[in-house]
Structures are given as C-alpha cells and as structure tokens.
Amino acid sequence: MSLEDRVTDLESQLAFQDDTIQSLSDVLATQQRAVERLQLQMAALLKRQEEMAGQFETFEEEAPPPHY
C-alpha cells in the first residue's frame, strides 16, 4: 500500500469518526434536554404529592365525630 493510499484511508477514517462523534453529540444533547424536562416534571409531582399528603393528614388528625 502506497503512502498516498494510506493517507487517503486515514482521512476517510477521520471523516467517518468526526461524523460519528457529531451524531453521538446530537443524541446526547437531545437526551440531556429530555432528562432536564423529566427532572422538572418529577419535582412538580413531588411538590404536588406533598401538598396532597398535607391535605390528607389534616383529615386523619381530626377527632372522630361525637356519635362514635
């Protein structure tokens, strides 16, 4: 294999690797945005659950009606 063929082969490999790295970077950025969105949704759900639990605790702490 001549030096020119070897350089051409290396350039081809480099171009393929650059494309692969860019594709992986794009996928990673998309997944990061999805994770951040899910974290915000989870925080909102936890807050809502705590609020709901607070409402149920007030009912449980009340004394039973006098007819019991």
PQR file of N, CA, C, O and H, with PARSE charges and radii, in Angstrom:
ATOM      1  N   MET A   1       0.857  -1.165   0.000 -0.4000 1.5000
ATOM      2  CA  MET A   1       0.000   0.000   0.000 -0.0000 2.0000
ATOM      3  C   MET A   1       0.909   1.237   0.000  0.5500 1.7000
ATOM      4  O   MET A   1       1.839   1.343   0.799 -0.5500 1.4000
ATOM      5  N   SER A   2       0.623   2.138  -0.889 -0.4000 1.5000
ATOM      6  CA  SER A   2       1.469   3.333  -1.004 -0.0000 2.0000
ATOM      7  C   SER A   2       1.139   4.343   0.091  0.5500 1.7000
ATOM      8  O   SER A   2       0.099   4.260   0.746 -0.5500 1.4000
ATOM      9  H   SER A   2      -0.133   2.051  -1.538  0.4000 1.0000
ATOM     10  N   LEU A   3       2.013   5.258   0.266 -0.4000 1.5000
ATOM     11  CA  LEU A   3       1.828   6.288   1.293 -0.0000 2.0000
ATOM     12  C   LEU A   3       0.569   7.118   1.006  0.5500 1.7000
ATOM     13  O   LEU A   3      -0.171   7.485   1.918 -0.5500 1.4000
ATOM     14  H   LEU A   3       2.858   5.326  -0.265  0.4000 1.0000
ATOM     15  N   GLU A   4       0.350   7.398  -0.258 -0.4000 1.5000
ATOM     16  CA  GLU A   4      -0.836   8.181  -0.638 -0.0000 2.0000
ATOM     17  C   GLU A   4      -2.115   7.414  -0.312  0.5500 1.7000
ATOM     18  O   GLU A   4      -3.081   8.010   0.165 -0.5500 1.4000
ATOM     19  H   GLU A   4       0.951   7.099  -1.000  0.4000 1.0000
ATOM     20  N   ASP A   5      -2.139   6.106  -0.560 -0.4000 1.5000
ATOM     21  CA  ASP A   5      -3.310   5.284  -0.232 -0.0000 2.0000
ATOM     22  C   ASP A   5      -3.539   5.260   1.278  0.5500 1.7000
ATOM     23  O   ASP A   5      -4.678   5.334   1.741 -0.5500 1.4000
ATOM     24  H   ASP A   5      -1.355   5.622  -0.947  0.4000 1.0000
ATOM     25  N   ARG A   6      -2.477   5.160   2.023 -0.4000 1.5000
ATOM     26  CA  ARG A   6      -2.586   5.131   3.483 -0.0000 2.0000
ATOM     27  C   ARG A   6      -3.140   6.451   4.014  0.5500 1.7000
ATOM     28  O   ARG A   6      -3.995   6.454   4.900 -0.5500 1.4000
ATOM     29  H   ARG A   6      -1.552   5.100   1.647  0.4000 1.0000
ATOM     30  N   VAL A   7      -2.659   7.563   3.480 -0.4000 1.5000
ATOM     31  CA  VAL A   7      -3.152   8.874   3.906 -0.0000 2.0000
ATOM     32  C   VAL A   7      -4.632   9.024   3.536  0.5500 1.7000
ATOM     33  O   VAL A   7      -5.424   9.527   4.333 -0.5500 1.4000
ATOM     34  H   VAL A   7      -1.964   7.560   2.761  0.4000 1.0000
ATOM     35  N   THR A   8      -4.996   8.597   2.349 -0.4000 1.5000
ATOM     36  CA  THR A   8      -6.392   8.659   1.916 -0.0000 2.0000
ATOM     37  C   THR A   8      -7.270   7.817   2.839  0.5500 1.7000
ATOM     38  O   THR A   8      -8.358   8.246   3.224 -0.5500 1.4000
ATOM     39  H   THR A   8      -4.352   8.189   1.702  0.4000 1.0000
ATOM     40  N   ASP A   9      -6.802   6.628   3.193 -0.4000 1.5000
ATOM     41  CA  ASP A   9      -7.544   5.752   4.108 -0.0000 2.0000
ATOM     42  C   ASP A   9      -7.698   6.405   5.481  0.5500 1.7000
ATOM     43  O   ASP A   9      -8.777   6.364   6.071 -0.5500 1.4000
ATOM     44  H   ASP A   9      -5.918   6.280   2.880  0.4000 1.0000
ATOM     45  N   LEU A  10      -6.635   7.000   5.984 -0.4000 1.5000
ATOM     46  CA  LEU A  10      -6.704   7.682   7.281 -0.0000 2.0000
ATOM     47  C   LEU A  10      -7.661   8.877   7.236  0.5500 1.7000
ATOM     48  O   LEU A  10      -8.404   9.105   8.190 -0.5500 1.4000
ATOM     49  H   LEU A  10      -5.758   7.034   5.505  0.4000 1.0000
ATOM     50  N   GLU A  11      -7.651   9.629   6.158 -0.4000 1.5000
ATOM     51  CA  GLU A  11      -8.569  10.755   6.014 -0.0000 2.0000
ATOM     52  C   GLU A  11     -10.018  10.279   5.993  0.5500 1.7000
ATOM     53  O   GLU A  11     -10.901  10.913   6.571 -0.5500 1.4000
ATOM     54  H   GLU A  11      -7.047   9.444   5.383  0.4000 1.0000
ATOM     55  N   SER A  12     -10.248   9.164   5.324 -0.4000 1.5000
ATOM     56  CA  SER A  12     -11.591   8.587   5.265 -0.0000 2.0000
ATOM     57  C   SER A  12     -12.051   8.158   6.659  0.5500 1.7000
ATOM     58  O   SER A  12     -13.184   8.424   7.059 -0.5500 1.4000
ATOM     59  H   SER A  12      -9.531   8.648   4.855  0.4000 1.0000
ATOM     60  N   GLN A  13     -11.163   7.495   7.385 -0.4000 1.5000
ATOM     61  CA  GLN A  13     -11.499   7.074   8.743 -0.0000 2.0000
ATOM     62  C   GLN A  13     -11.774   8.281   9.640  0.5500 1.7000
ATOM     63  O   GLN A  13     -12.711   8.261  10.439 -0.5500 1.4000
ATOM     64  H   GLN A  13     -10.242   7.279   7.060  0.4000 1.0000
ATOM     65  N   LEU A  14     -10.979   9.307   9.512 -0.4000 1.5000
ATOM     66  CA  LEU A  14     -11.148  10.513  10.317 -0.0000 2.0000
ATOM     67  C   LEU A  14     -12.496  11.166  10.020  0.5500 1.7000
ATOM     68  O   LEU A  14     -13.195  11.594  10.939 -0.5500 1.4000
ATOM     69  H   LEU A  14     -10.218   9.323   8.863  0.4000 1.0000
ATOM     70  N   ALA A  15     -12.858  11.242   8.754 -0.4000 1.5000
ATOM     71  CA  ALA A  15     -14.144  11.834   8.385 -0.0000 2.0000
ATOM     72  C   ALA A  15     -15.297  11.016   8.978  0.5500 1.7000
ATOM     73  O   ALA A  15     -16.265  11.585   9.482 -0.5500 1.4000
ATOM     74  H   ALA A  15     -12.290  10.895   8.008  0.4000 1.0000
ATOM     75  N   PHE A  16     -15.194   9.695   8.918 -0.4000 1.5000
ATOM     76  CA  PHE A  16     -16.229   8.824   9.487 -0.0000 2.0000
ATOM     77  C   PHE A  16     -16.315   9.027  11.000  0.5500 1.7000
ATOM     78  O   PHE A  16     -17.412   9.110  11.553 -0.5500 1.4000
ATOM     79  H   PHE A  16     -14.407   9.233   8.509  0.4000 1.0000
ATOM     80  N   GLN A  17     -15.166   9.107  11.671 -0.4000 1.5000
ATOM     81  CA  GLN A  17     -15.153   9.297  13.123 -0.0000 2.0000
ATOM     82  C   GLN A  17     -15.738  10.659  13.499  0.5500 1.7000
ATOM     83  O   GLN A  17     -16.482  10.766  14.473 -0.5500 1.4000
ATOM     84  H   GLN A  17     -14.274   9.039  11.222  0.4000 1.0000
ATOM     85  N   ASP A  18     -15.411  11.681  12.746 -0.4000 1.5000
ATOM     86  CA  ASP A  18     -15.972  13.009  13.008 -0.0000 2.0000
ATOM     87  C   ASP A  18     -17.494  12.988  12.892  0.5500 1.7000
ATOM     88  O   ASP A  18     -18.192  13.565  13.725 -0.5500 1.4000
ATOM     89  H   ASP A  18     -14.806  11.595  11.954  0.4000 1.0000
ATOM     90  N   ASP A  19     -18.001  12.327  11.867 -0.4000 1.5000
ATOM     91  CA  ASP A  19     -19.447  12.223  11.680 -0.0000 2.0000
ATOM     92  C   ASP A  19     -20.089  11.450  12.830  0.5500 1.7000
ATOM     93  O   ASP A  19     -21.144  11.837  13.334 -0.5500 1.4000
ATOM     94  H   ASP A  19     -17.434  11.858  11.190  0.4000 1.0000
ATOM     95  N   THR A  20     -19.449  10.361  13.240 -0.4000 1.5000
ATOM     96  CA  THR A  20     -19.973   9.561  14.343 -0.0000 2.0000
ATOM     97  C   THR A  20     -19.982  10.353  15.645  0.5500 1.7000
ATOM     98  O   THR A  20     -20.958  10.304  16.394 -0.5500 1.4000
ATOM     99  H   THR A  20     -18.592  10.047  12.830  0.4000 1.0000
ATOM    100  N   ILE A  21     -18.920  11.070  15.916 -0.4000 1.5000
ATOM    101  CA  ILE A  21     -18.842  11.883  17.132 -0.0000 2.0000
ATOM    102  C   ILE A  21     -19.927  12.959  17.120  0.5500 1.7000
ATOM    103  O   ILE A  21     -20.562  13.204  18.145 -0.5500 1.4000
ATOM    104  H   ILE A  21     -18.127  11.109  15.307  0.4000 1.0000
ATOM    105  N   GLN A  22     -20.145  13.597  15.984 -0.4000 1.5000
ATOM    106  CA  GLN A  22     -21.187  14.629  15.895 -0.0000 2.0000
ATOM    107  C   GLN A  22     -22.570  14.020  16.121  0.5500 1.7000
ATOM    108  O   GLN A  22     -23.404  14.611  16.808 -0.5500 1.4000
ATOM    109  H   GLN A  22     -19.629  13.398  15.151  0.4000 1.0000
ATOM    110  N   SER A  23     -22.814  12.849  15.550 -0.4000 1.5000
ATOM    111  CA  SER A  23     -24.104  12.175  15.748 -0.0000 2.0000
ATOM    112  C   SER A  23     -24.319  11.826  17.220  0.5500 1.7000
ATOM    113  O   SER A  23     -25.408  12.026  17.758 -0.5500 1.4000
ATOM    114  H   SER A  23     -22.137  12.370  14.992  0.4000 1.0000
ATOM    115  N   LEU A  24     -23.285  11.308  17.863 -0.4000 1.5000
ATOM    116  CA  LEU A  24     -23.389  10.973  19.284 -0.0000 2.0000
ATOM    117  C   LEU A  24     -23.606  12.231  20.124  0.5500 1.7000
ATOM    118  O   LEU A  24     -24.371  12.207  21.088 -0.5500 1.4000
ATOM    119  H   LEU A  24     -22.400  11.145  17.426  0.4000 1.0000
ATOM    120  N   SER A  25     -22.951  13.303  19.772 -0.4000 1.5000
ATOM    121  CA  SER A  25     -23.115  14.563  20.492 -0.0000 2.0000
ATOM    122  C   SER A  25     -24.551  15.075  20.364  0.5500 1.7000
ATOM    123  O   SER A  25     -25.130  15.555  21.338 -0.5500 1.4000
ATOM    124  H   SER A  25     -22.330  13.322  18.989  0.4000 1.0000
ATOM    125  N   ASP A  26     -25.118  14.972  19.175 -0.4000 1.5000
ATOM    126  CA  ASP A  26     -26.501  15.402  18.963 -0.0000 2.0000
ATOM    127  C   ASP A  26     -27.468  14.566  19.802  0.5500 1.7000
ATOM    128  O   ASP A  26     -28.386  15.106  20.420 -0.5500 1.4000
ATOM    129  H   ASP A  26     -24.648  14.581  18.383  0.4000 1.0000
ATOM    130  N   VAL A  27     -27.260  13.260  19.823 -0.4000 1.5000
ATOM    131  CA  VAL A  27     -28.123  12.376  20.610 -0.0000 2.0000
ATOM    132  C   VAL A  27     -27.985  12.686  22.097  0.5500 1.7000
ATOM    133  O   VAL A  27     -28.977  12.726  22.824 -0.5500 1.4000
ATOM    134  H   VAL A  27     -26.514  12.822  19.321  0.4000 1.0000
ATOM    135  N   LEU A  28     -26.768  12.902  22.536 -0.4000 1.5000
ATOM    136  CA  LEU A  28     -26.534  13.218  23.939 -0.0000 2.0000
ATOM    137  C   LEU A  28     -27.213  14.530  24.328  0.5500 1.7000
ATOM    138  O   LEU A  28     -27.797  14.618  25.408 -0.5500 1.4000
ATOM    139  H   LEU A  28     -25.962  12.869  21.945  0.4000 1.0000
ATOM    140  N   ALA A  29     -27.150  15.529  23.487 -0.4000 1.5000
ATOM    141  CA  ALA A  29     -27.808  16.809  23.773 -0.0000 2.0000
ATOM    142  C   ALA A  29     -29.319  16.637  23.854  0.5500 1.7000
ATOM    143  O   ALA A  29     -29.963  17.215  24.730 -0.5500 1.4000
ATOM    144  H   ALA A  29     -26.676  15.457  22.609  0.4000 1.0000
ATOM    145  N   THR A  30     -29.885  15.850  22.955 -0.4000 1.5000
ATOM    146  CA  THR A  30     -31.327  15.579  22.983 -0.0000 2.0000
ATOM    147  C   THR A  30     -31.716  14.859  24.271  0.5500 1.7000
ATOM    148  O   THR A  30     -32.713  15.207  24.905 -0.5500 1.4000
ATOM    149  H   THR A  30     -29.362  15.380  22.244  0.4000 1.0000
ATOM    150  N   GLN A  31     -30.934  13.865  24.652 -0.4000 1.5000
ATOM    151  CA  GLN A  31     -31.227  13.127  25.880 -0.0000 2.0000
ATOM    152  C   GLN A  31     -31.077  14.018  27.112  0.5500 1.7000
ATOM    153  O   GLN A  31     -31.850  13.889  28.061 -0.5500 1.4000
ATOM    154  H   GLN A  31     -30.125  13.583  24.138  0.4000 1.0000
ATOM    155  N   GLN A  32     -30.110  14.905  27.108 -0.4000 1.5000
ATOM    156  CA  GLN A  32     -29.926  15.811  28.239 -0.0000 2.0000
ATOM    157  C   GLN A  32     -31.130  16.725  28.406  0.5500 1.7000
ATOM    158  O   GLN A  32     -31.578  16.969  29.527 -0.5500 1.4000
ATOM    159  H   GLN A  32     -29.483  15.009  26.337  0.4000 1.0000
ATOM    160  N   ARG A  33     -31.657  17.232  27.292 -0.4000 1.5000
ATOM    161  CA  ARG A  33     -32.859  18.072  27.363 -0.0000 2.0000
ATOM    162  C   ARG A  33     -34.039  17.267  27.902  0.5500 1.7000
ATOM    163  O   ARG A  33     -34.830  17.780  28.692 -0.5500 1.4000
ATOM    164  H   ARG A  33     -31.293  17.034  26.382  0.4000 1.0000
ATOM    165  N   ALA A  34     -34.159  16.016  27.480 -0.4000 1.5000
ATOM    166  CA  ALA A  34     -35.243  15.166  27.966 -0.0000 2.0000
ATOM    167  C   ALA A  34     -35.090  14.904  29.464  0.5500 1.7000
ATOM    168  O   ALA A  34     -36.076  14.938  30.200 -0.5500 1.4000
ATOM    169  H   ALA A  34     -33.515  15.600  26.837  0.4000 1.0000
ATOM    170  N   VAL A  35     -33.886  14.647  29.911 -0.4000 1.5000
ATOM    171  CA  VAL A  35     -33.640  14.396  31.337 -0.0000 2.0000
ATOM    172  C   VAL A  35     -33.983  15.638  32.160  0.5500 1.7000
ATOM    173  O   VAL A  35     -34.610  15.531  33.213 -0.5500 1.4000
ATOM    174  H   VAL A  35     -33.085  14.619  29.313  0.4000 1.0000
ATOM    175  N   GLU A  36     -33.579  16.800  31.689 -0.4000 1.5000
ATOM    176  CA  GLU A  36     -33.884  18.040  32.405 -0.0000 2.0000
ATOM    177  C   GLU A  36     -35.386  18.267  32.484  0.5500 1.7000
ATOM    178  O   GLU A  36     -35.901  18.675  33.525 -0.5500 1.4000
ATOM    179  H   GLU A  36     -33.070  16.888  30.832  0.4000 1.0000
ATOM    180  N   ARG A  37     -36.092  18.004  31.384 -0.4000 1.5000
ATOM    181  CA  ARG A  37     -37.554  18.148  31.378 -0.0000 2.0000
ATOM    182  C   ARG A  37     -38.192  17.170  32.358  0.5500 1.7000
ATOM    183  O   ARG A  37     -39.112  17.537  33.089 -0.5500 1.4000
ATOM    184  H   ARG A  37     -35.673  17.673  30.538  0.4000 1.0000
ATOM    185  N   LEU A  38     -37.716  15.940  32.378 -0.4000 1.5000
ATOM    186  CA  LEU A  38     -38.250  14.942  33.305 -0.0000 2.0000
ATOM    187  C   LEU A  38     -37.953  15.299  34.759  0.5500 1.7000
ATOM    188  O   LEU A  38     -38.776  15.043  35.638 -0.5500 1.4000
ATOM    189  H   LEU A  38     -36.969  15.642  31.783  0.4000 1.0000
ATOM    190  N   GLN A  39     -36.787  15.885  35.020 -0.4000 1.5000
ATOM    191  CA  GLN A  39     -36.461  16.304  36.377 -0.0000 2.0000
ATOM    192  C   GLN A  39     -37.411  17.402  36.844  0.5500 1.7000
ATOM    193  O   GLN A  39     -37.844  17.399  37.996 -0.5500 1.4000
ATOM    194  H   GLN A  39     -36.118  16.092  34.306  0.4000 1.0000
ATOM    195  N   LEU A  40     -37.735  18.332  35.966 -0.4000 1.5000
ATOM    196  CA  LEU A  40     -38.690  19.387  36.321 -0.0000 2.0000
ATOM    197  C   LEU A  40     -40.076  18.812  36.585  0.5500 1.7000
ATOM    198  O   LEU A  40     -40.761  19.229  37.520 -0.5500 1.4000
ATOM    199  H   LEU A  40     -37.383  18.334  35.030  0.4000 1.0000
ATOM    200  N   GLN A  41     -40.485  17.856  35.762 -0.4000 1.5000
ATOM    201  CA  GLN A  41     -41.785  17.222  35.969 -0.0000 2.0000
ATOM    202  C   GLN A  41     -41.806  16.444  37.274  0.5500 1.7000
ATOM    203  O   GLN A  41     -42.806  16.465  37.993 -0.5500 1.4000
ATOM    204  H   GLN A  41     -39.929  17.518  35.003  0.4000 1.0000
ATOM    205  N   MET A  42     -40.719  15.759  37.586 -0.4000 1.5000
ATOM    206  CA  MET A  42     -40.636  14.992  38.821 -0.0000 2.0000
ATOM    207  C   MET A  42     -40.708  15.914  40.030  0.5500 1.7000
ATOM    208  O   MET A  42     -41.390  15.602  41.006 -0.5500 1.4000
ATOM    209  H   MET A  42     -39.907  15.742  37.002  0.4000 1.0000
ATOM    210  N   ALA A  43     -40.015  17.042  39.977 -0.4000 1.5000
ATOM    211  CA  ALA A  43     -40.056  17.992  41.082 -0.0000 2.0000
ATOM    212  C   ALA A  43     -41.472  18.523  41.272  0.5500 1.7000
ATOM    213  O   ALA A  43     -41.936  18.665  42.404 -0.5500 1.4000
ATOM    214  H   ALA A  43     -39.460  17.295  39.184  0.4000 1.0000
ATOM    215  N   ALA A  44     -42.157  18.814  40.178 -0.4000 1.5000
ATOM    216  CA  ALA A  44     -43.534  19.295  40.275 -0.0000 2.0000
ATOM    217  C   ALA A  44     -44.442  18.222  40.868  0.5500 1.7000
ATOM    218  O   ALA A  44     -45.309  18.530  41.686 -0.5500 1.4000
ATOM    219  H   ALA A  44     -41.780  18.698  39.258  0.4000 1.0000
ATOM    220  N   LEU A  45     -44.253  16.978  40.467 -0.4000 1.5000
ATOM    221  CA  LEU A  45     -45.067  15.885  41.011 -0.0000 2.0000
ATOM    222  C   LEU A  45     -44.799  15.669  42.497  0.5500 1.7000
ATOM    223  O   LEU A  45     -45.728  15.420  43.265 -0.5500 1.4000
ATOM    224  H   LEU A  45     -43.549  16.728  39.803  0.4000 1.0000
ATOM    225  N   LEU A  46     -43.545  15.762  42.903 -0.4000 1.5000
ATOM    226  CA  LEU A  46     -43.216  15.607  44.323 -0.0000 2.0000
ATOM    227  C   LEU A  46     -43.852  16.723  45.154  0.5500 1.7000
ATOM    228  O   LEU A  46     -44.373  16.480  46.243 -0.5500 1.4000
ATOM    229  H   LEU A  46     -42.790  15.964  42.279  0.4000 1.0000
ATOM    230  N   LYS A  47     -43.803  17.938  44.632 -0.4000 1.5000
ATOM    231  CA  LYS A  47     -44.423  19.062  45.329 -0.0000 2.0000
ATOM    232  C   LYS A  47     -45.924  18.841  45.446  0.5500 1.7000
ATOM    233  O   LYS A  47     -46.511  19.068  46.504 -0.5500 1.4000
ATOM    234  H   LYS A  47     -43.380  18.135  43.747  0.4000 1.0000
ATOM    235  N   ARG A  48     -46.534  18.403  44.369 -0.4000 1.5000
ATOM    236  CA  ARG A  48     -47.986  18.148  44.375 -0.0000 2.0000
ATOM    237  C   ARG A  48     -48.329  17.029  45.351  0.5500 1.7000
ATOM    238  O   ARG A  48     -49.332  17.109  46.059 -0.5500 1.4000
ATOM    239  H   ARG A  48     -46.057  18.219  43.510  0.4000 1.0000
ATOM    240  N   GLN A  49     -47.505  15.990  45.391 -0.4000 1.5000
ATOM    241  CA  GLN A  49     -47.754  14.879  46.310 -0.0000 2.0000
ATOM    242  C   GLN A  49     -47.654  15.353  47.764  0.5500 1.7000
ATOM    243  O   GLN A  49     -48.464  14.962  48.605 -0.5500 1.4000
ATOM    244  H   GLN A  49     -46.690  15.925  44.816  0.4000 1.0000
ATOM    245  N   GLU A  50     -46.668  16.190  48.052 -0.4000 1.5000
ATOM    246  CA  GLU A  50     -46.526  16.708  49.408 -0.0000 2.0000
ATOM    247  C   GLU A  50     -47.734  17.554  49.790  0.5500 1.7000
ATOM    248  O   GLU A  50     -48.211  17.482  50.923 -0.5500 1.4000
ATOM    249  H   GLU A  50     -46.010  16.508  47.369  0.4000 1.0000
ATOM    250  N   GLU A  51     -48.229  18.352  48.853 -0.4000 1.5000
ATOM    251  CA  GLU A  51     -49.418  19.154  49.121 -0.0000 2.0000
ATOM    252  C   GLU A  51     -50.626  18.263  49.378  0.5500 1.7000
ATOM    253  O   GLU A  51     -51.414  18.521  50.287 -0.5500 1.4000
ATOM    254  H   GLU A  51     -47.842  18.411  47.933  0.4000 1.0000
ATOM    255  N   MET A  52     -50.768  17.220  48.577 -0.4000 1.5000
ATOM    256  CA  MET A  52     -51.898  16.297  48.742 -0.0000 2.0000
ATOM    257  C   MET A  52     -51.778  15.538  50.061  0.5500 1.7000
ATOM    258  O   MET A  52     -52.777  15.332  50.751 -0.5500 1.4000
ATOM    259  H   MET A  52     -50.128  17.010  47.837  0.4000 1.0000
ATOM    260  N   ALA A  53     -50.573  15.126  50.411 -0.4000 1.5000
ATOM    261  CA  ALA A  53     -50.363  14.405  51.673 -0.0000 2.0000
ATOM    262  C   ALA A  53     -50.698  15.313  52.841  0.5500 1.7000
ATOM    263  O   ALA A  53     -51.246  14.851  53.842 -0.5500 1.4000
ATOM    264  H   ALA A  53     -49.762  15.293  49.850  0.4000 1.0000
ATOM    265  N   GLY A  54     -50.381  16.595  52.735 -0.4000 1.5000
ATOM    266  CA  GLY A  54     -50.718  17.550  53.782 -0.0000 2.0000
ATOM    267  C   GLY A  54     -52.220  17.671  53.969  0.5500 1.7000
ATOM    268  O   GLY A  54     -52.682  17.825  55.099 -0.5500 1.4000
ATOM    269  H   GLY A  54     -49.937  16.971  51.921  0.4000 1.0000
ATOM    270  N   GLN A  55     -52.990  17.606  52.904 -0.4000 1.5000
ATOM    271  CA  GLN A  55     -54.440  17.674  52.998 -0.0000 2.0000
ATOM    272  C   GLN A  55     -55.002  16.439  53.690  0.5500 1.7000
ATOM    273  O   GLN A  55     -55.928  16.546  54.494 -0.5500 1.4000
ATOM    274  H   GLN A  55     -52.615  17.481  51.985  0.4000 1.0000
ATOM    275  N   PHE A  56     -54.450  15.272  53.384 -0.4000 1.5000
ATOM    276  CA  PHE A  56     -54.961  14.042  53.992 -0.0000 2.0000
ATOM    277  C   PHE A  56     -54.581  13.938  55.459  0.5500 1.7000
ATOM    278  O   PHE A  56     -55.336  13.384  56.258 -0.5500 1.4000
ATOM    279  H   PHE A  56     -53.698  15.185  52.731  0.4000 1.0000
ATOM    280  N   GLU A  57     -53.433  14.461  55.819 -0.4000 1.5000
ATOM    281  CA  GLU A  57     -53.011  14.410  57.212 -0.0000 2.0000
ATOM    282  C   GLU A  57     -53.938  15.227  58.095  0.5500 1.7000
ATOM    283  O   GLU A  57     -54.194  14.841  59.235 -0.5500 1.4000
ATOM    284  H   GLU A  57     -52.819  14.911  55.170  0.4000 1.0000
ATOM    285  N   THR A  58     -54.448  16.343  57.598 -0.4000 1.5000
ATOM    286  CA  THR A  58     -55.342  17.163  58.411 -0.0000 2.0000
ATOM    287  C   THR A  58     -56.641  16.419  58.688  0.5500 1.7000
ATOM    288  O   THR A  58     -57.214  16.563  59.768 -0.5500 1.4000
ATOM    289  H   THR A  58     -54.240  16.656  56.671  0.4000 1.0000
ATOM    290  N   PHE A  59     -57.109  15.632  57.738 -0.4000 1.5000
ATOM    291  CA  PHE A  59     -58.331  14.869  57.967 -0.0000 2.0000
ATOM    292  C   PHE A  59     -58.095  13.748  58.970  0.5500 1.7000
ATOM    293  O   PHE A  59     -58.967  13.468  59.793 -0.5500 1.4000
ATOM    294  H   PHE A  59     -56.644  15.516  56.860  0.4000 1.0000
ATOM    295  N   GLU A  60     -56.950  13.112  58.918 -0.4000 1.5000
ATOM    296  CA  GLU A  60     -56.659  11.996  59.808 -0.0000 2.0000
ATOM    297  C   GLU A  60     -56.442  12.461  61.245  0.5500 1.7000
ATOM    298  O   GLU A  60     -56.723  11.716  62.184 -0.5500 1.4000
ATOM    299  H   GLU A  60     -56.242  13.340  58.250  0.4000 1.0000
ATOM    300  N   GLU A  61     -55.952  13.666  61.422 -0.4000 1.5000
ATOM    301  CA  GLU A  61     -55.653  14.158  62.760 -0.0000 2.0000
ATOM    302  C   GLU A  61     -56.902  14.640  63.482  0.5500 1.7000
ATOM    303  O   GLU A  61     -56.871  14.810  64.700 -0.5500 1.4000
ATOM    304  H   GLU A  61     -55.724  14.271  60.659  0.4000 1.0000
ATOM    305  N   GLU A  62     -57.980  14.861  62.780 -0.4000 1.5000
ATOM    306  CA  GLU A  62     -59.201  15.322  63.406 -0.0000 2.0000
ATOM    307  C   GLU A  62     -59.789  14.232  64.288  0.5500 1.7000
ATOM    308  O   GLU A  62     -59.678  13.042  63.994 -0.5500 1.4000
ATOM    309  H   GLU A  62     -58.006  14.723  61.790  0.4000 1.0000
ATOM    310  N   ALA A  63     -60.404  14.655  65.354 -0.4000 1.5000
ATOM    311  CA  ALA A  63     -61.054  13.704  66.269 -0.0000 2.0000
ATOM    312  C   ALA A  63     -62.278  13.119  65.593  0.5500 1.7000
ATOM    313  O   ALA A  63     -62.879  13.760  64.731 -0.5500 1.4000
ATOM    314  H   ALA A  63     -60.494  15.622  65.594  0.4000 1.0000
ATOM    315  N   PRO A  64     -62.654  11.906  65.977 -0.5600 1.5000
ATOM    316  CA  PRO A  64     -63.857  11.316  65.370  0.2800 2.0000
ATOM    317  C   PRO A  64     -65.099  12.089  65.807  0.5500 1.7000
ATOM    318  O   PRO A  64     -65.088  12.747  66.847 -0.5500 1.4000
ATOM    319  N   PRO A  65     -66.152  12.012  65.030 -0.5600 1.5000
ATOM    320  CA  PRO A  65     -67.385  12.716  65.380  0.2800 2.0000
ATOM    321  C   PRO A  65     -67.904  12.250  66.745  0.5500 1.7000
ATOM    322  O   PRO A  65     -67.584  11.139  67.168 -0.5500 1.4000
ATOM    323  N   PRO A  66     -68.692  13.069  67.438 -0.5600 1.5000
ATOM    324  CA  PRO A  66     -69.143  12.736  68.792  0.2800 2.0000
ATOM    325  C   PRO A  66     -70.043  11.509  68.886  0.5500 1.7000
ATOM    326  O   PRO A  66     -70.163  10.930  69.966 -0.5500 1.4000
ATOM    327  N   HIS A  67     -70.673  11.097  67.805 -0.4000 1.5000
ATOM    328  CA  HIS A  67     -71.584   9.957  67.893 -0.0000 2.0000
ATOM    329  C   HIS A  67     -70.833   8.610  67.939  0.5500 1.7000
ATOM    330  O   HIS A  67     -71.481   7.566  68.001 -0.5500 1.4000
ATOM    331  H   HIS A  67     -70.576  11.567  66.927  0.4000 1.0000
ATOM    332  N   TYR A  68     -69.495   8.603  67.910 -0.4000 1.5000
ATOM    333  CA  TYR A  68     -68.758   7.351  67.994 -0.0000 2.0000
ATOM    334  C   TYR A  68     -68.485   6.992  69.417  0.5500 1.7000
ATOM    335  O   TYR A  68     -67.869   5.960  69.686 -0.5500 1.4000
ATOM    336  H   TYR A  68     -68.968   9.451  67.859  0.4000 1.0000
TER
END
